[in-house]
Amino acid sequence: MANVLELHGVTKRFPGVLANDHIDIALKEGHILALLGENGAGKTTLMNILYGLYKPDEGRIIVHGEEVDIHGPNDAIARGIGMVHQHFMLIPVMTVIENVMLGVEPTVNGIFLDKARVAARIREISEQFGLDVDPDSYIKDLPVGIQQRVEIIKVLYRNANILILDEPTAVLTPQEVDGLFQILHTLIEKGKSIIFITHKLKEVMAVADEITVLRGGRVAGSVLPQEASLEKLATLMVGRDVNLVVMKKTAAPTDVVLEVQDLYVRDERENLTVQGVSFEVRKGEVLGIAGVQGNGQTELVYALTGLSEPVSGQINLMGKPVRHGRPREILERGVAHIPEDRQKHGLILSFPIHDNMMLCTYYQPPFARGITLQQKVILDNATELVKQFDVRTPSIYVPASSLSGGNQQKVIVAREFSRPIELLIASQPTRGLDVGSIEYIHNRIIEKRDEGTGVLLVSSELDEIIALSDRIAVMYHGQIMAIVPAAQATKEDLGLLMAGIQPESARAA
């Protein structure tokens, strides 16, 4: 089978970083090539080169047997290459028609937009590839999974034969993932070729014809799914053996450490994004909060950690109410916080690593004696935590801004796990980490649980929620749809709840 795309020796350097190091890959016609690798492995940089967003420093790009120079997205589109970005490039207040035609607007008599022609083409594409999208719908009214289909229609409308999908399942429910995979197979049957970028091992095994693994900006290996295993892929990604199963004993929860009653919270735009939420977390258990990102989880965590003020409701920590809580007050009451946005709420990027390692307690012994900071203690603490949590850094003196996203996350985890706590609120704790670091942090979370800490885990990764949680609460449109024991939860039922559907109703229907 002929190659529709080849990259030979592609290299891209940024100041102080070799993002892509002489990479060779090939995509066969009618195949799905999965590009697998940890965050920071160079996957997205490579695809941005292919789509014309970056210019390679070295290397060749061959499309349908012809060597080409791609100077921008228009060049890529002209050569039949389309890209669906991880963060959708859609305008919410516009219709599907208006989003699809942006940049290539057909007109009637050279004056009026020919929306009818675009709508007809969208319906044709939708029917041909099983996308089921209404051209007249407004983007803001569509579920995330349908918005992604609109992005696919956009590239097909521009006659793309090679589709690049960058982390396409990051914001989808399990049912939407299954639907996407069906669409991908339909695209292949209709003669398209696909590059599928992900860091999720199970997905590549389910959908790929060939898997290429990137590590540290280089090709670590290429395998066929039938010859691979999850363990082999993880080893290629990380460079060592990884235990992919979270080992944990049955939880033994005791006293309630966090109680939330009828909580209402607004977001920055004054929208009521948390609506009447109630739950409790006990010492010695993990309560996981599942849901597609954007259903109120962020605002809930903000309220619990003092980053925003609830509209109404009650928050009790260790049996005592939190009134107008500020982050310092909540931290001093034994709460650790791994924030969703590490750069905004977890670090001071201009500060060196050793200062970021003790931000929560810099004013307390042993880091301070009165108003005097104890520099040796601070440096010794950072040196030990860097080693213990495998933070990849040239020294503890460099600013946090110089670290990769994954290593910035490790600094936060190291700081929060290294002090006495009663409650751990972990929001997307493994975002940006490789499978080896994920293994380590998962084990540490379970260790904290077994030591008697209560854990509230918020994650958009359903596998992570199921693996770590003892009970699972599912949020949808700011409300908790259900709280179920993890041992009884299935991906199918959780996926329905994440879409706002009660499993009993779906089964009855």
Secondary structure, 3 states (H helix, E strand, C coil): CCEEEEEEEEEEEECCEEEEEEEEEEEECCCEEEEECCCCCCHHHHHHHHCCCCCCCEEEEEECCEEECCCCHHHHHHCCEEEECCCCCCCCCCEHHHHHHCCCCCEECCCEECHHHHHHHHHHHHHHHCCCCCCCCEHHHCCHHHHHHHHHHHHHHCCCCEEEEECCCCCCCHHHHHHHHHHHHHHHHCCCEEEEEECCHHHHHHHCCEEEEEECCEEEEEECHHHCCHHHHHHHHHCCCCCCCCCCCCCCCCCEEEEEEEEEEECCCCCEEEEEEEEEEECCCEEEEECCCCCCHHHHHHHHCCCCCCCEEEEEECCEECCCCCHHHHHHCCEEEECCCHHHHHCCCCCEHHHHCCHHHCCCCCCEECCEECHHHHHHHHHHHHHHCCCCCCCCCCEHHHCCHHHHHHHHHHHHHCCCCCEEEEECCCCCCCHHHHHHHHHHHHHHHHCCCEEEEECCCHHHHHHHCCEEEEEECCEEEEEEEHHHCCHHHHHHHHCCCCHHHHHHC
